[in-house]
Amino acid sequence: MDLKDYPRPKFDTGYGFHWNASAYPDANTLRNTIPLLKELGATWLKLLCASDAGVAAAQVAVQNGIEPIVRLYAYRPHPNFVADRVIVDRYRAVGVNYFEWGNEPNIRWGEAAEWDPNANPGQDTVGRTMEQFLRMVRRVEHEDA
């Protein structure tokens, strides 16, 4: 698919914001903030979401012409996390086109570590991260069983 064919907000400015650090974005707070986001020219918004906790907030964004990017939160997601299809479908049903899962897999300190400590992170981290990426892409695109 050509880059020009990917879904974009109708009046895309290319500007966006990362919502707050809570994995439970509040739809009412977002609804009240939409005028400010629009005044600032935002047409993209990243939402950190635990499971389907951000579906209502994502829907508010979509209804207001802002393209949400949903980061599906998981504790130490690398290298095996793949989101539940039911959760992905709940977001897709309200108009979410873009997902992010995991974080930089090279983050390895204390509780902030992105790798499961039992996953042998030193062994082919690039290859294992790409395998996880491909599993999740198939999940989002409904190509997996």
C-alpha positions in Angstrom: 0.0 0.0 0.0 1.3 3.4 -0.8 1.8 5.9 2.0 -0.8 8.2 0.5 -3.4 5.4 0.8 -3.2 5.0 4.5 -6.1 6.4 6.6 -5.5 10.0 7.7 -7.6 12.7 9.3 -9.7 14.7 6.8 -7.8 17.9 7.4 -4.5 16.4 8.5 -2.0 18.9 9.8 0.6 16.2 10.9 0.4 17.6 14.4 -0.3 15.4 17.3 0.0 14.8 21.0 0.6 12.0 23.4 -2.3 12.0 25.9 -1.4 11.6 29.5 0.5 8.7 31.0 -2.5 6.9 32.4 -3.5 3.7 30.7 -7.1 4.6 31.4 -7.9 7.6 29.3 -11.0 9.4 30.3 -13.4 10.1 27.5 -15.1 13.1 29.3 -11.7 14.8 30.0 -10.8 14.3 26.3 -14.1 15.6 25.1 -13.5 18.8 27.2 -10.0 19.1 25.8 -10.9 18.7 22.1 -11.3 22.5 21.6 -7.8 23.1 22.8 -6.4 20.3 20.8 -8.1 21.7 17.7 -6.9 25.2 18.5 -3.4 23.8 18.6 -3.9 22.2 15.2 -3.8 18.6 16.5 -5.2 15.9 14.1 -3.4 12.9 15.8 -3.5 11.7 19.4 -1.7 8.8 21.0 -3.6 7.0 23.8 -2.0 4.6 26.2 -4.7 2.0 26.9 -4.9 -1.0 29.2 -7.0 -3.5 27.4 -10.2 -1.8 26.1 -10.1 1.0 28.7 -9.6 3.6 26.0 -12.4 2.6 23.6 -14.7 5.5 24.6 -11.8 8.1 24.4 -10.7 6.8 21.0 -14.3 7.1 19.8 -14.4 10.8 21.0 -11.2 11.5 19.1 -12.5 9.9 15.9 -15.8 11.7 16.2 -13.9 15.0 16.4 -11.7 14.4 13.4 -8.6 13.4 15.3 -6.8 10.1 14.4 -6.1 8.1 17.5 -3.0 5.9 17.8 -3.7 3.3 20.5 -0.8 2.0 22.4 -1.9 -1.3 23.9 -0.3 -1.4 27.3 1.1 -4.6 28.6 3.6 -5.0 31.5 7.0 -6.0 30.0 5.5 -6.8 26.6 8.6 -8.0 24.7 9.0 -10.4 23.1 5.7 -12.4 23.4 2.8 -9.9 23.9 0.1 -10.0 21.2 -3.2 -8.3 22.1 -6.4 -10.1 22.3 -8.3 -10.0 19.0 -11.5 -9.0 20.8 -9.8 -6.0 22.3 -8.4 -5.0 18.9 -11.8 -5.3 17.3 -13.4 -3.1 19.9 -11.0 -0.3 18.9 -11.4 -0.9 15.2 -15.2 -0.8 15.6 -15.0 2.9 16.8 -12.6 3.9 13.9 -9.1 3.2 15.2 -6.7 2.5 12.4 -3.4 2.6 14.1 -2.0 0.6 17.0 1.3 0.5 18.9 2.4 -2.3 21.2 5.4 -2.5 23.3 8.0 0.2 23.6 11.7 0.3 22.9 12.8 -3.2 23.7 16.3 -2.0 24.7 14.9 -0.4 27.8 16.2 -2.8 30.5 16.4 -1.1 33.8 14.3 -2.1 36.9 10.6 -1.9 36.7 10.8 0.1 33.4 12.2 -2.9 31.6 10.3 -3.7 28.4 11.5 -7.3 28.2 10.1 -10.1 30.3 13.1 -11.1 32.5 12.5 -14.7 31.7 12.7 -14.1 28.0 16.5 -14.2 27.5 16.6 -10.6 26.1 20.2 -10.8 25.0 19.5 -13.5 22.3 18.5 -12.0 18.9 16.5 -9.2 20.3 16.0 -7.6 16.9 14.8 -10.8 15.3 12.5 -11.6 18.2 11.1 -8.1 18.3 10.3 -8.4 14.6 8.6 -11.7 15.1 6.4 -10.2 17.7 5.7 -7.2 15.4 4.6 -9.5 12.6 2.4 -11.6 15.0 0.7 -8.4 16.1 0.3 -7.0 12.6 -1.5 -10.3 11.6 -3.7 -9.9 14.6 -4.6 -6.3 13.8 -5.2 -7.2 10.1 -7.2 -10.3 11.0 -4.8 -12.6 9.2 -4.1 -14.9 12.2 -6.2 -17.8 13.3 
